[in-house]
Each structure stands twice: as structure tokens, then as C-alpha cells.
């Protein structure tokens, strides 16, 4: 080993001493115990530099930028995939984040967010209306949705570091900014409407069960509109109060969350204890029943048929109700207990339509209100179905994202999020499912279906089950509902601010700013406004299905993200959570979509429409973000599959369209020489098919690589300005001609290869000399050898801009049959708005002995079959004026086709026949490229214009002529078709267009 790679003991001691002295803060002078001059200091610095790391002597120049391996490993170990915020050097260091475990950081927050107002004020009604079996299925379906979503979320959350951001961060980084922004806004809207639901639920608990005397719109038990108006007024007041709390004291909200969680847990325990305490029923709670109909506002002491109180209600003006006369009045125990066997009466559903009466059984005489008077009978306020009850109950199982939202404060997020979330869902699902069975086995069917407890004096059914009394549930449910509402009002503005700071939705930029205290004040104001709109609905039964749509959309996208990442098998998809499968994610996605449609198809369409609008807005106007999302991987997989399919065989003629390769020449400033060649490509393609723009630079790629990058960015900018949807690239070659030949031969991938080349006309070939026209001719020959069509637009600077609209005629001179390609090009041009007002005119040439009328008729028939509208003109000429080559070749092609038809060969046999007609004849490739000797001239007189076309025996030039009426300018497009005809261009091939007496030479 050479000496410079060996480290001696003395070197090690020197290095260790130096680092120890540096770490202890000793000065350079203290090391030597003497004062050093500048020269000594310089020599000392050189010695220190040489002693830094002898093993990396070869990389001595890179030590300033190349870190030590320990530093590098430390940086990637502490990597965070978030954008670091700007730091103030004078600011105090931030407090270290809390390192919470699974129980405190994930399990308990999820429990608090999942258990909500629906558990206390709607679950008994859901069980009574749907029955034990259907109610169990409703709860099980909702729990399955959240469980499958939690499995998918756990896989995503454990696939790398997940900072705070919850579902928005996971979906945006998995499915891209478009999906992430759409889902983030849906999740924000759902969280905001959840706050509205919690506020309305809290007001309902207070007004209906705790303080009914506080109604400001009269007796709401007799008028549902009065009840909802009360909810709107008190809900608005409560929203303002809670908004001020969130604005002033977020710390209070976090502390109150602990109190709310304790209230939820104690309330549930009180309910379970009360169920077993009342196993034989509750003798203190009775209902008044007329026949089989449930009555309200009837004191139990007056619940007899002979009582004057009852007679005054049902016999006004001494005319009694028929149902009252034919049925008896009885007292029924509301809470019968598990030992009573009431479970069997609550097995089957009892769905009602709005206005029907709550009664035992399904007899129409009992549930139909025949008269106009409802008296004191309880009626259904909404039409109930199985799917509607799913939408009403589903908000009870939301809140599974609470743990992932706190991932930044967890000690080990990849371990805590899966365990805590799944355990919380299992716990809450067990509580919900068991509550369905316990409620069905404890409470009478009529009392279960009494939504607001009007038959028992406006009492909450769950509260009367609980032990020791109803106030445990009333106070606990009210406080827990307030806590959930405060959490929603706290979390929603921060989610909106996170979306705004990602800059994917431009119009949300104002909400990215924070106040001096770091609070999202603007986002909070918008959240309060949206929440107030939800409160104005005034009904929990309307709010619950609506916000269910937004949460279901969010959960569906979480499952979609996991399924996409799993199926694509991307290399970076390595979750630590192993108990997932793509089939489970797809089942979860299917369940989300099914529940959305079953619950409320119009709310589902509203949520989907909102997602589509946000997605498209981000796609067209949002900021471009490269987050390595799965949608890009899915696009690559789909592209690979499509390319393999296209490789199976040549495209059918019906599917043929020009796939364009634009060869753009760059000037000395790396700018395209002809800008309008891009607009012409856009007009020809109308945004469809494949378009590739390529430029060739002369030189050595190793020396001008940066120049090529700059040229590519310039080319891309021109394509963007001209709205060319395609790809661009730069090729560096020693010779321009060789580079163009390489591009034409190798461009494309599989079946996606260009079949048409657009190249500019070499106007300066006379000035630049031989190299200019030689490169052009070589390119034409290469295109012909590759069996591609070549378009050479002459006078490109006179072409219209893509944002202009022109009128006039597009004239097509159809000389030789080309399979209809010449007809297709102007048709494609007319698809663009620039050429849409132009008319097509087809000109063809006939001999004197030809039947011009029949030719015109045949050509019209041909155009009719092509579904192209155009005017047809036949120009008669003498044989001496027509190219001998053109006439002879057309005749030979017709003879060949007649011979093949006479042989009766099929398509496969026809392809094996040797083509006896040579498409071309090779010209000697000498250095001077001999000139074409026989030049034939065609002179066409049309109106006041004279067009002169020179055609040689071995070149065919067909052109489209568009006449601008506005500016009286003639624009010429030469289309050189090389699929059937070999082209050999020479310097003598010229085209003259004369207007009046002024010739234009191109």
C-alpha cells in the first residue's frame, strides 16, 4: 500500500488531540503556548487541514461540501419529508414535541372522536326503526367501512415518516396533489359540518331534555318547525361562543378535551350499568298507548279512556274520533328489561313514511292518519329507510383519523397509529354492536321509535336507562358533544391552512397566513361561516347524511391510495404494517361508494361533483407538485400496457392519424427559427395524437450539455405558449444531418412512433451554400426511407396564429391517388377553431379524352364515402401538359390493381405478391447530385390567379393553397407524400405563385 494511504499512530494522536482541543474551546495560541505570527498561523492551518482525515486525502478538495459519513447517516435518520418553515434567529428555540405513546396519543383521541352525539340521541331510534337485525347490519356495515379504512391507513402511515396532516397528507403524497387537494377540501368540509352537527345536537339535548322552557318559538313538541327554529337561533349563539373560545384559548380546548373524554367514558359505563340494573324493567317509566298507537303529553294518571282529559282531546264538540271509540287506552312499561323477552318484539324493522303514526305492527288502520287531526299521537317526522339510517348513523363511527393527525407528537408513529387506531375501532364497534342488542332487549318498541322521548315527557331514552339517574347522561352527553364540536372547530382551520400552505389551490392563498400568536385566524372565520350554514339546516337528521358523504369520500380515497400503491408494487412501498391486502382496500372502497349511493344519491353526487371540480381546478390552475405519487406510477403502468398492445400489429386505416414529429431549427440564441411551425402543429392536431418537437445541436454532448438543457427548456416554453400538447427533446450530434437522421429513425416508443414529419423550408440555401440544401435533401430521403409522410410548410411566417379565425378556401390539388391522406389533412385543419370557417375545394386534372363529368361525379362519391364536405372542380389539360411520370405511374398502378382483382387473391396472399412496379429509381449519389433533366410544367388558370407547378419525373409536390380574403395574401403549404412515392429533391425543384403580375418565389 502506498505511504499516503497509511495512517500511523502519531497521525491518529495528532488528529485526536486536535479534535479534543477544538471541542474544549482552546485557541490556536494555547495549543503551542506561544504567540504566533500570521505565517505560523497559516502553516498551522495547513497542518490542521492535512490532519483532518488521512483516509480521504484524495477527496481533500471536497471536504467543504462532502460531509463525513456519520453526519450523512445522521441527516437521513432524522429526515422529515416536510418543507421546513422559515426560522427567526432571534426567536426562542421551540419547545420539544410531546412524545406520546399509543394509549394517550392515538387510542384515547380516537375514542373521544368516534363516540359522539349520535350515540346518545339517535342510536335507540335507529334500533327501534330498523329492528335488531337490520340495526345490527347498519352498525356492522359502518364499522366495517372504518375498519377496512383503518387497515389501509395503517399501511400508508407506516410507509415512511408521516408528519401532522392526517388523511390529507397521506392521500396527497400517495395519489398526487389533485386527489390530495380534493380529498383535503372534502375532509375539511366534513369536519366543519361535523362541528355544526355537534352544536345542533348539543342544543337539542338542552332544549329537548334539559330546559324545554327555554324555547323562544312556543311549544316545539307540537310544531317541528318551531323546534328547528330554536336549534338555529341557539346554535348560532353557541357557535359564536365556541368560536371565541377557539380564537382566544386553544389551550383551553385541549384541556377541555380530557374532561369531554372522561364524560364520554363515564356515560357509556353508566348506560351499561343501568341496563343490568334494570334487567327486570323500570317501574318508574310508563307510556300511554291508545289501541296500538303511541301518545304524547298525556300524564300517566290521566291515561284512561274514561278520564275527562282524554275525552276533551279526542271528543271535541261532542264528536269523538273513531279510533278512540273503537280502542282502549292502556299504560305500557317503557323499559321492560332483558328478562322480559322484549327482544323478540324488536327483531324486525318498522320503517314509516313521513306523517304516519308510530304504533305496534304494520296494519294500515293503526299507522295511517285518516283524519286531518293528529290529536296527541306521535307521528314520523321523516321517511325512514335502511339506507337513510346508515347515513344518519355513519357519523358515529368517524374520527378514526385523530391518531394520524397527531403523528408529529408520537414517540413511534409507525407503531402507535396502527395499534391505537385499530384497537379504538374494535372497542367502539364492540360498544355499538352490543348497544344495539342491549337496547333491543331492554326498551319497548314504541319507546325506541320515539325520537325525542315525547311519550315519556320529553326525556332522553338512553338517559332513563343509565344508572344512577338521567342527569349523568344528559350532562355527560352535552359536555362530550361540546368537546367534539370544539375539536372540530380547532382542527378544521388548521387543515385548511395546511392545504393553503401547500399552494396547490391558488385561491386559498389568503388562508395560509397566521396571526401573531400563530393561529389560523382567517381560516377560522371561514370555518365559522361554513359551520353556520350547516346550523341553518337546523336538523341533525339532515346534517348527518350530508357530512357522511364527505367522510365516505375521504375514506374511499384512503382505500384507493393503498390499493393503487399495492397493485403497482412501487419500490418505495414498504409499509411496516404487514396485515393489509389490496383486496381489502378495494372492498373498503366499494363499501364507501355503495354506502354513499344507498344513503343519498343526490348528496353523493354533490360530494363527487365538488371533488371533480376541485380536482380539475388544481389540474389546470394549481401549482405543480412532484410528490412521487401513485397516480404517476399508475399512468406509467397504463402507458406500458397500452404500448405493448400497440406493438401487436400495425394500426388500422380507420385509426390512422398523423403522429407528428416537428424538426425545429434553432438560431444562435437557442430560439426556434420558425415559431409558427408550433402553432401549425397545434392546428393540425387539435390537441389529439402524438406530437414530438426535436431540435439538433451541433457539437459534443459532454461539452455543451448545459446548452442542450437550456435549449430544451426554451423549446418547452415555445410549445407551452403555442399550446402544443406533446413532448420535446434536444439531440447533440457532430453533424446536423446525421443527428436528424438518427432522430427520424429512432424517435418514439413501440407503437407510439411518429408517422409524419414537419420540417421548415431552407430559404437561405442559396446564401448558405451546399450544406444547407444537402441537409434538407438528406432529411427528405431519410423520411422517405422510413415510409413517413413529410410536410414542408413554405411561407410559414404568413400562417395564422392559433388564436385567430380566418375565412376563405382551402384548395387541394389532387393529382395522384394517395389513399385519401391529402383529403384528411385539410379536414384535420378544419377541426381547429382557426380554420373552421374555411371551405374545402378539390381540384383534379383530366385529359381531353376523359369524361370530366363522370370524373367529377366519381370524386364527389369518393368524398361522400370519406364523409368530407368539399366542392369539386375538374381541370382539363392536354397530354403534353401532364407529367409523363405521373400519368404512366398512375396507369401502371391501375393495371396492377386490375390484375390482382382478376387473380382473386385474398389479403394475405395479396401481401405475398412481389410488387412489380418500382416506386422509385435510385439516382446516382455523387457529390454534385445531378440535376433533373426533364422538367414538365403545368399551368393552371383559375379566375385572375395563375399557379405554375413544375413537376419532375421523380418528384411529386402537392400543395394546399389558402387565400386570405382579409389581407389578400396567398399562403402555400407543400405536402410531400412519401408513403407511395420516393422523393428525390434537387435544387431545380421550384414553385412559383403569381398574383397579378407580381411573382412570389419560395
Secondary structure as GFF3:
##gff-version 3
##sequence-region A 1 1002
A	DSSP	three_ten_helix	3	5	.	.	.	ID=ss1
A	DSSP	alpha_helix	9	24	.	.	.	ID=ss2
A	DSSP	alpha_helix	28	32	.	.	.	ID=ss3
A	DSSP	alpha_helix	38	50	.	.	.	ID=ss4
A	DSSP	three_ten_helix	54	62	.	.	.	ID=ss5
A	DSSP	alpha_helix	69	77	.	.	.	ID=ss6
A	DSSP	alpha_helix	102	102	.	.	.	ID=ss7
A	DSSP	pi_helix	103	107	.	.	.	ID=ss8
A	DSSP	alpha_helix	108	114	.	.	.	ID=ss9
A	DSSP	alpha_helix	117	121	.	.	.	ID=ss10
A	DSSP	alpha_helix	123	157	.	.	.	ID=ss11
A	DSSP	alpha_helix	166	175	.	.	.	ID=ss12
A	DSSP	alpha_helix	177	204	.	.	.	ID=ss13
A	DSSP	pi_helix	205	210	.	.	.	ID=ss14
A	DSSP	three_ten_helix	212	214	.	.	.	ID=ss15
A	DSSP	alpha_helix	224	248	.	.	.	ID=ss16
A	DSSP	alpha_helix	250	277	.	.	.	ID=ss17
A	DSSP	beta_strand	286	290	.	.	.	ID=ss18
A	DSSP	beta_strand	293	294	.	.	.	ID=ss19
A	DSSP	three_ten_helix	300	302	.	.	.	ID=ss20
A	DSSP	alpha_helix	308	314	.	.	.	ID=ss21
A	DSSP	three_ten_helix	316	318	.	.	.	ID=ss22
A	DSSP	alpha_helix	322	326	.	.	.	ID=ss23
A	DSSP	beta_strand	329	333	.	.	.	ID=ss24
A	DSSP	three_ten_helix	338	340	.	.	.	ID=ss25
A	DSSP	three_ten_helix	342	346	.	.	.	ID=ss26
A	DSSP	alpha_helix	364	367	.	.	.	ID=ss27
A	DSSP	alpha_helix	386	394	.	.	.	ID=ss28
A	DSSP	three_ten_helix	395	397	.	.	.	ID=ss29
A	DSSP	alpha_helix	402	405	.	.	.	ID=ss30
A	DSSP	three_ten_helix	407	409	.	.	.	ID=ss31
A	DSSP	alpha_helix	413	442	.	.	.	ID=ss32
A	DSSP	alpha_helix	445	449	.	.	.	ID=ss33
A	DSSP	three_ten_helix	454	456	.	.	.	ID=ss34
A	DSSP	alpha_helix	461	465	.	.	.	ID=ss35
A	DSSP	alpha_helix	470	501	.	.	.	ID=ss36
A	DSSP	three_ten_helix	506	512	.	.	.	ID=ss37
A	DSSP	alpha_helix	521	537	.	.	.	ID=ss38
A	DSSP	alpha_helix	540	568	.	.	.	ID=ss39
A	DSSP	alpha_helix	582	599	.	.	.	ID=ss40
A	DSSP	alpha_helix	601	621	.	.	.	ID=ss41
A	DSSP	alpha_helix	630	646	.	.	.	ID=ss42
A	DSSP	three_ten_helix	653	655	.	.	.	ID=ss43
A	DSSP	beta_strand	660	663	.	.	.	ID=ss44
A	DSSP	alpha_helix	676	685	.	.	.	ID=ss45
A	DSSP	beta_strand	691	698	.	.	.	ID=ss46
A	DSSP	alpha_helix	705	721	.	.	.	ID=ss47
A	DSSP	beta_strand	727	733	.	.	.	ID=ss48
A	DSSP	alpha_helix	736	746	.	.	.	ID=ss49
A	DSSP	beta_strand	756	759	.	.	.	ID=ss50
A	DSSP	alpha_helix	765	768	.	.	.	ID=ss51
A	DSSP	alpha_helix	770	785	.	.	.	ID=ss52
A	DSSP	beta_strand	789	793	.	.	.	ID=ss53
A	DSSP	three_ten_helix	796	798	.	.	.	ID=ss54
A	DSSP	beta_strand	807	814	.	.	.	ID=ss55
A	DSSP	alpha_helix	821	830	.	.	.	ID=ss56
A	DSSP	beta_strand	837	847	.	.	.	ID=ss57
A	DSSP	alpha_helix	852	865	.	.	.	ID=ss58
A	DSSP	beta_strand	871	877	.	.	.	ID=ss59
A	DSSP	three_ten_helix	879	881	.	.	.	ID=ss60
A	DSSP	alpha_helix	884	903	.	.	.	ID=ss61
A	DSSP	alpha_helix	907	912	.	.	.	ID=ss62
A	DSSP	beta_strand	935	942	.	.	.	ID=ss63
A	DSSP	beta_strand	945	952	.	.	.	ID=ss64
A	DSSP	beta_strand	958	964	.	.	.	ID=ss65
A	DSSP	beta_strand	969	976	.	.	.	ID=ss66
A	DSSP	beta_strand	991	995	.	.	.	ID=ss67
A	DSSP	beta_strand	998	1001	.	.	.	ID=ss68
###
